[in-house]
Amino acid sequence: MPKPIKIILLLMPLTTLLLVDSNNYYFISLLLIIYAMLPFFIIYEKRKVQLRELVMIAVMIAIAVAGRSAFFMLPQIKPMVAIVIISGICLGAQSGFLIGTLSAFISNFIFGQGPWTIWQMFATGSIGFLAGILYYNNILMKTKTSICIFGGITTFFIYGGIVNLNSLMTNNIATIIAYYVYSIPFDLLHASSTIVFLYLIAIPMIEKIERIKTKYG
Amino acid sequence: MIRCYFSDYHPIVLFIYFISVISFAIFLMHPVCLLISISAAISYLALLRIKKYMLAIFLIISIINPLFNHAGVTILFYLPTGNPFTLESLLYGIATSFMIITVIAWFCCYNKVVTSDKLLYLFGKLLPQLSLIISMVLRLIPLYKIRFNKIMHANPSDNAFKTAALVVSIMVTWSMETAIDTADSMKARGYGLPNRTTFSNYKLTTRDIVVSIGLVVMSGYLICSNKLAVTYIPIFNYTQSLPDFIIYTILCYTPIILSIMEELKWKYLISKI
């Protein structure tokens, strides 16, 4: 295990212990989520990645960001999660996480950074990671139905569930519950739009990426 | 009107400033601190000439938040549901919504001042591969927009849905094929060789070092002294200390103070000619 990761593993309980008295759960959870993302980035930097793979990752992120900005007038309809899932399946779990986090981060250069950025990064990253892991273990298949079901469930529960945690800022359990209840229709809309996007583009896009992989190795 | 001279400082100074100001805005819920921070954020927004108001949403939050919060001692009135509406929860709700508005305002300033190339400059040495990916993506997005229009011109059709599917398909294939070309071309031009430089070149001057030390010392003092405690629920209770308030004010107003100082210096030098 690289040294920085050990330090992070030590920092996690330390921060929680030091700050738990202050009752500022928002700050604690924000710090913990940043600690959780750092090891992925560090591992990625340690690995000497092939230049072609690096450029492919950049292309997938650019497609995801361009897709989100193409539908900018319809805030809940965005193909970002769909593209992240496809790249998680085709390029592996680690690249999936990277593509998820970075596309959330970069698209907020256009849509505006805010306290929600970190939650979005973690949520999309985990979806990409999960897609890669489940595909590797043959739980997720390269079929339309399997991918669509996975996309719908993860968008609603993981993306919605994590991003709504931003309401922790109010530090009040009743407001947070109200926030979750109010956002159910929005999350449902987001999940169904992800399903539609996956239904339309998943198989053709996977075929295209596979073609590139066999053509250039 | 005064220009924002703070934006010309080294990115590390800007980054330290925004990290500390935003963390303190979330952490210090003391009413005076909230007022200091929000006034500084709004003046800074004015200095940067940003007109972006998202106050409507936060007004709603400030109304909803106390309605759902029942803990508190001083009962103002009872809601129709039978829950008591307390002074403490009202104050707490107001404080929370102030805090959220402040953080949003600080992020508006951050978006204007810390541009993506400054961020890349900061993290380019630390995380070179991630920075490379980010800078490539920032280039690819406008390129894809141009390509998208080119494809649209080449494929006029009555059926919008069919065109869209075709255009997306062409886009994806085109971008992936050229990506491999880009990678090979980068390799041929010596990607990965040592001693690469970044696009923007900032120099750490004495004033940058002085200001960043000042920011770190002020933040450190505020963290260590820890005198500005406040509880809203169940009883509104707070402590205060004048030096801490003054230091927090200076910390939040740093860009404005520096811009005014620079402006005065400029005026003074002009008057001497």
Chai-1 contact restraints between the chains, C-beta under 6 A:
chainA,res_idxA,chainB,res_idxB,connection_type,confidence,min_distance_angstrom,max_distance_angstrom,comment,restraint_id
A,F27,B,I26,contact,1.0,0.0,6.0,A-B,restraint_1
A,E45,B,L127,contact,1.0,0.0,6.0,A-B,restraint_2
A,E45,B,Q129,contact,1.0,0.0,6.0,A-B,restraint_3
A,L51,B,A183,contact,1.0,0.0,6.0,A-B,restraint_4
A,L51,B,K187,contact,1.0,0.0,6.0,A-B,restraint_5
A,L51,B,Y191,contact,1.0,0.0,6.0,A-B,restraint_6
A,R52,B,I180,contact,1.0,0.0,6.0,A-B,restraint_7
A,R52,B,A183,contact,1.0,0.0,6.0,A-B,restraint_8
A,V55,B,A179,contact,1.0,0.0,6.0,A-B,restraint_9
A,V55,B,T182,contact,1.0,0.0,6.0,A-B,restraint_10
A,V55,B,A183,contact,1.0,0.0,6.0,A-B,restraint_11
A,M56,B,A179,contact,1.0,0.0,6.0,A-B,restraint_12
A,I57,B,I133,contact,1.0,0.0,6.0,A-B,restraint_13
A,A58,B,I133,contact,1.0,0.0,6.0,A-B,restraint_14
A,A58,B,M136,contact,1.0,0.0,6.0,A-B,restraint_15
A,A58,B,V137,contact,1.0,0.0,6.0,A-B,restraint_16
A,V59,B,S175,contact,1.0,0.0,6.0,A-B,restraint_17
A,V59,B,A179,contact,1.0,0.0,6.0,A-B,restraint_18
A,I61,B,V137,contact,1.0,0.0,6.0,A-B,restraint_19
A,A62,B,V137,contact,1.0,0.0,6.0,A-B,restraint_20
A,A62,B,L140,contact,1.0,0.0,6.0,A-B,restraint_21
A,A62,B,I141,contact,1.0,0.0,6.0,A-B,restraint_22
A,V65,B,I141,contact,1.0,0.0,6.0,A-B,restraint_23
A,A66,B,I141,contact,1.0,0.0,6.0,A-B,restraint_24
A,A66,B,Y144,contact,1.0,0.0,6.0,A-B,restraint_25
A,I106,B,V137,contact,1.0,0.0,6.0,A-B,restraint_26
A,F109,B,S116,contact,1.0,0.0,6.0,A-B,restraint_27
A,G112,B,N111,contact,1.0,0.0,6.0,A-B,restraint_28
A,Q113,B,F107,contact,1.0,0.0,6.0,A-B,restraint_29
A,Q113,B,N111,contact,1.0,0.0,6.0,A-B,restraint_30
A,G114,B,F107,contact,1.0,0.0,6.0,A-B,restraint_31
A,P115,B,V103,contact,1.0,0.0,6.0,A-B,restraint_32
A,M169,B,I100,contact,1.0,0.0,6.0,A-B,restraint_33
A,T170,B,N65,contact,1.0,0.0,6.0,A-B,restraint_34
A,T170,B,T96,contact,1.0,0.0,6.0,A-B,restraint_35
A,N172,B,N69,contact,1.0,0.0,6.0,A-B,restraint_36
A,A174,B,F68,contact,1.0,0.0,6.0,A-B,restraint_37
A,T175,B,N65,contact,1.0,0.0,6.0,A-B,restraint_38
A,T175,B,F68,contact,1.0,0.0,6.0,A-B,restraint_39
A,A178,B,F68,contact,1.0,0.0,6.0,A-B,restraint_40
A,K208,B,V172,contact,1.0,0.0,6.0,A-B,restraint_41
A,K208,B,T173,contact,1.0,0.0,6.0,A-B,restraint_42
A,I212,B,M176,contact,1.0,0.0,6.0,A-B,restraint_43
A,Y216,B,I180,contact,1.0,0.0,6.0,A-B,restraint_44
